[in-house]
Amino acid sequence: MVLVNGSRGCNSNVPSYNPRDIIANLRRLLNYEHVEPMDPWYRGFKGRIEKISTTVEGSTYSTTGVIKVVDETTLVITELPIHCWTKDYRCFIKSLSKNRKNKTNEFRIKLIKDKCCDDMNLQLKLILEEKNMEKVTEESLEKKLNLITTVGTTNMHLFDRNGINIRKYKTPEEILEEFFGLRLEYYEKRKKAQLDSLDLDLWKITNKVRFILSVGRGDITVLDREAYDLVLELYRKGFSPFPTSSESPEGGKRVLASDYEYLLSIPIGSMAREKLHELYAEKTELEEKIKEVRRSKPRLLWIKDLDALEVELDRFDDLKRAEIERLESLRNRKKPTKKTTANDGEAGVCKPVKSKPAAQKKGKTNTKATVIEIVHDEVPLLEARPANNVVDSSSAHTEGLQVKQELGGEESQRLRKRHQNPQPGPPPARGKGRHQPQQQLMVRTAMARQIRRR
């Protein structure tokens, strides 16, 4: 796992390697073949990893981030090199900003736009002065912006296979070969432990089947007996204790009741014929599995584990790929469309957006109270209408008649003028008729009350 995860510590630096390359080399060792050289690999890294030099002490690699030239003044950084942390790199970029007091560095940055989408994606937009862009190329940009780091195998100090001494390894293949020998020994121990466990399970099931058959035939009586007598009978008839009994201080063996708990705790329902057939089937399955493990060699067991590991790696890669596609679709969905205007200059130049002046608030106007519309159709006045035309006997109608009788002289003329020259009001509600005598009468009654109060 030190080759998969990598390691950095006191006087030790081990790069990370691709798990698939490690699996391929392990298969070669299991087939008695030579291993292939491996290069460092980091999951999700989009930059370049190139070998610089190889010496007796080991190899050195350069890791380069990703930078894109958008136009004459705009750069976008989407990947940092290995072992270059985002927080430290932001501080470095800010030190190159134009508004800094440090004038020793000729490479100045005019504007910085930092868009960190998530833990795995970075988008750092830099706007430079044109004189700086004319002096540099893509290769010099990577150096000036510290987008190149180095990793190597010249300082790989690890514990040896015994875990006692510290050893210096020159190549990752040396680490893999030493691990291979130790791991193969443990596969042999694993096979032995697996066989012991299967034999124990088979021994337990065999005793269960024999005990159930003995109880069914009446060879062993379980009911109305003391536990001591029952345990002693089981021991004399050759039923194996489970677990194995401990030795007594005198050197002899003693049998405990708990050693036969796996038999005495069998429920009555488990002694039925159907349960007995299930135990027979389980016993047959265990016997076949024991034969298969005994035929298997430690190398074959390791190859099966590598096959299962590759299946899980494929599934993990599919999940990662689906997650990246989902995040990319969400990012594109949230990205606003840029509006082009006549004032837009060259690409990459930031210009202030002209905003419209705030609209002036209009002063408050004194509005008159809402006037109720009086329908001025050709309807005779109240006093001019004959009594035989009145069909409404409601209280509002009769009250209007009484008010009409009380009004007279100047007030009646005033009411008549207001009826002939109505003031404009809101239009009637949609769907309501304009010739409703009841509504007209209520309006006139309300106006008559107002005049009477005056």
Secondary structure as GFF3:
##gff-version 3
##sequence-region A 1 454
A	DSSP	alpha_helix	2	5	.	.	.	ID=ss1
A	DSSP	beta_strand	7	9	.	.	.	ID=ss2
A	DSSP	beta_strand	12	14	.	.	.	ID=ss3
A	DSSP	alpha_helix	19	30	.	.	.	ID=ss4
A	DSSP	beta_strand	48	54	.	.	.	ID=ss5
A	DSSP	beta_strand	59	64	.	.	.	ID=ss6
A	DSSP	beta_strand	66	69	.	.	.	ID=ss7
A	DSSP	beta_strand	74	79	.	.	.	ID=ss8
A	DSSP	alpha_helix	86	95	.	.	.	ID=ss9
A	DSSP	beta_strand	109	115	.	.	.	ID=ss10
A	DSSP	beta_strand	123	128	.	.	.	ID=ss11
A	DSSP	alpha_helix	130	135	.	.	.	ID=ss12
A	DSSP	alpha_helix	138	144	.	.	.	ID=ss13
A	DSSP	beta_strand	148	152	.	.	.	ID=ss14
A	DSSP	beta_strand	156	159	.	.	.	ID=ss15
A	DSSP	beta_strand	166	169	.	.	.	ID=ss16
A	DSSP	alpha_helix	172	217	.	.	.	ID=ss17
A	DSSP	alpha_helix	227	236	.	.	.	ID=ss18
A	DSSP	three_ten_helix	257	260	.	.	.	ID=ss19
A	DSSP	alpha_helix	261	264	.	.	.	ID=ss20
A	DSSP	three_ten_helix	268	271	.	.	.	ID=ss21
A	DSSP	alpha_helix	273	295	.	.	.	ID=ss22
A	DSSP	alpha_helix	298	334	.	.	.	ID=ss23
A	DSSP	three_ten_helix	387	389	.	.	.	ID=ss24
A	DSSP	alpha_helix	395	406	.	.	.	ID=ss25
A	DSSP	alpha_helix	410	420	.	.	.	ID=ss26
A	DSSP	alpha_helix	437	453	.	.	.	ID=ss27
###
